Amino acid sequence: MLQRLVGEIRAGRVPGVSPTARLGGLGHSTGATALLEYMEQGGAELEVLVLLAPLIRLFAFPLARIGVRLASGVVDTLPRRISGSSSNEEYMRFAREFDPLGIYEAPLEWAEAYLAWEERRRELGVYTLPLLLVQVGRDTVVDAEYNTAFLQRFFPELEYLHFPEARHSIFTEPHVKRPGLYKGITRFLTAP
């Protein structure tokens, strides 16, 4: 999908976007994972990346791996945990009760596919493009410490923003818990 979009941009078929525009990727959580996968499949068109709380390794990875193995062959779906990813209670209530696109249980195959992906992603190529990594201090979805060390090995031009009081769903957090987030991203993306 990303490759197709890049092709459409380069062919001049995306209104308002120059065919020679500098292209970058910005992804949060699973979206960041999709960008890493795109890079591994030859996403050479991207010149800059911004990854926010990327899902590389889950917060309680050893427990998740054991749980998936125990559940395999016993259940077909797993309940999705919708708690603690944001301190914004209004957003959390919406996510739990009203989100029309919400996924409240997931096929076990998704968890198995994640484990297979995690195993393959132990090694990436080394990338020279600039990467802004945005991590939060109160993440109970992804293992921020592991993920930061992982990305530092493959992106020598890594810049880092840390919001110690924010949780995983950083865009839904109150501004006081993520001061300067948008300014930091804008500064990074507009740097020469």
C-alpha positions in Angstrom: 0.0 0.0 0.0 2.8 2.5 0.9 4.7 1.6 -2.3 1.6 2.2 -4.3 1.1 5.6 -2.7 4.7 6.6 -3.3 4.3 5.5 -7.0 1.2 7.7 -7.3 3.0 10.7 -5.8 6.1 10.3 -8.1 3.8 9.9 -11.1 2.1 13.3 -10.2 -1.3 11.8 -9.5 -1.7 13.1 -5.9 -3.2 16.6 -5.9 -1.3 19.1 -3.9 1.9 17.0 -3.6 4.8 17.7 -5.8 6.2 14.6 -7.6 9.6 15.5 -6.3 8.5 16.1 -2.7 10.7 14.9 0.2 8.8 11.9 1.6 8.8 10.8 5.2 6.9 8.3 7.3 5.2 8.9 10.6 3.8 6.0 12.5 2.5 5.2 16.0 2.5 1.8 17.6 1.5 -0.7 14.9 1.8 2.0 12.3 5.5 2.3 13.2 5.8 -1.4 12.7 4.3 -1.1 9.3 6.9 1.6 8.4 9.8 -0.7 9.6 8.4 -3.5 7.5 8.1 -1.2 4.5 11.8 -0.1 5.0 12.8 -3.8 5.1 11.0 -4.4 1.8 13.0 -1.6 0.1 11.2 1.6 1.1 14.1 3.6 -0.3 11.8 6.5 -1.2 11.4 7.6 2.5 14.0 10.2 3.6 13.0 10.6 7.2 11.0 8.6 9.8 9.1 9.5 12.9 8.2 6.5 15.1 6.0 7.1 18.2 5.8 4.3 20.8 6.7 1.7 18.1 5.4 -1.8 18.5 8.5 -3.8 18.2 8.3 -5.8 21.4 5.3 -5.9 23.7 5.5 -4.6 27.3 5.2 -8.1 28.9 6.6 -10.0 25.9 7.7 -13.2 27.8 4.2 -13.5 29.3 2.5 -12.8 25.9 4.6 -15.4 24.2 3.8 -18.1 26.8 0.1 -17.1 26.7 -0.2 -17.4 23.0 1.5 -20.8 23.0 -0.8 -22.0 25.7 -3.9 -20.7 24.0 -3.0 -22.1 20.6 -5.4 -24.9 19.7 -7.6 -24.1 22.6 -9.2 -20.8 21.6 -9.6 -18.9 18.3 -9.8 -15.4 19.6 -8.2 -13.3 22.4 -9.9 -10.4 24.2 -8.2 -7.0 23.5 -7.1 -5.2 26.6 -8.4 -1.6 26.4 -7.1 0.0 29.6 -4.2 2.0 30.6 -3.0 3.2 27.2 -4.1 6.8 28.0 -4.7 8.9 31.0 -7.5 10.7 29.1 -10.6 9.1 30.7 -12.9 10.5 28.0 -10.9 8.9 25.3 -10.6 5.6 27.2 -14.4 5.5 27.7 -14.9 6.1 24.0 -12.4 3.4 23.1 -14.0 0.8 25.4 -17.7 1.6 24.7 -18.3 3.6 21.5 -15.5 3.3 19.0 -17.2 2.1 15.8 -13.9 0.9 14.5 -12.9 -0.7 17.8 -11.6 -4.3 17.8 -12.6 -5.9 21.0 -11.3 -9.3 20.4 -8.6 -10.5 17.9 -8.0 -13.7 16.1 -5.3 -15.8 17.8 -3.6 -15.9 14.4 -2.9 -12.1 14.8 -0.9 -12.8 18.0 0.9 -15.7 16.4 1.8 -13.5 13.4 3.1 -10.9 15.7 5.4 -13.4 17.4 6.7 -14.6 14.0 7.3 -11.0 13.0 9.1 -10.3 16.2 11.4 -13.2 15.7 12.2 -12.1 12.1 12.8 -8.5 13.2 15.7 -9.3 15.5 18.0 -8.0 12.8 17.4 -5.1 10.4 19.6 -3.4 7.9 21.4 -0.3 9.0 19.7 2.9 7.8 21.2 6.2 7.2 18.0 8.2 7.1 17.2 10.3 10.1 14.8 8.8 12.7 12.9 10.7 15.4 11.9 8.2 18.1 9.2 9.4 20.5 8.8 7.3 23.6 6.7 7.7 26.7 7.5 6.9 30.3 4.3 5.1 31.3 3.8 2.7 28.5 2.1 -0.6 29.4 1.6 -1.6 25.7 5.2 -1.7 24.3 8.6 -2.3 25.9 10.0 1.2 25.4 13.5 0.4 26.8 14.0 -2.7 24.6 12.6 -0.9 21.5 14.8 2.1 22.0 18.0 0.0 22.3 16.8 -2.1 19.3 16.3 1.0 17.0 19.6 2.6 18.1 21.5 -0.4 16.6 20.0 0.2 13.2 19.5 3.9 12.9 22.8 5.8 13.7 21.0 9.1 13.0 18.4 8.6 15.8 17.0 11.6 17.7 15.0 11.0 20.8 12.0 12.7 22.4 10.9 11.4 25.8 7.7 12.2 27.6 8.0 10.6 31.1 4.5 11.3 32.2 2.7 10.2 29.0 1.2 6.8 28.2 1.2 4.8 25.0 -1.7 6.6 23.2 0.4 9.8 23.3 -1.8 11.8 20.9 -4.8 11.4 23.3 -2.8 12.5 26.4 -3.4 15.9 27.9 -1.0 18.5 26.5 0.6 18.9 29.9 1.9 15.3 29.7 3.3 15.8 26.2 4.6 19.4 26.0 6.3 20.3 22.8 5.3 17.0 21.0 4.1 18.7 17.8 6.9 21.3 17.8 9.5 18.6 18.2 8.0 16.6 15.3 7.7 19.7 13.1 11.3 20.8 13.9 12.6 17.4 13.0 10.6 17.1 9.7 11.6 20.6 8.5 15.3 20.3 9.3 17.5 20.5 6.2 
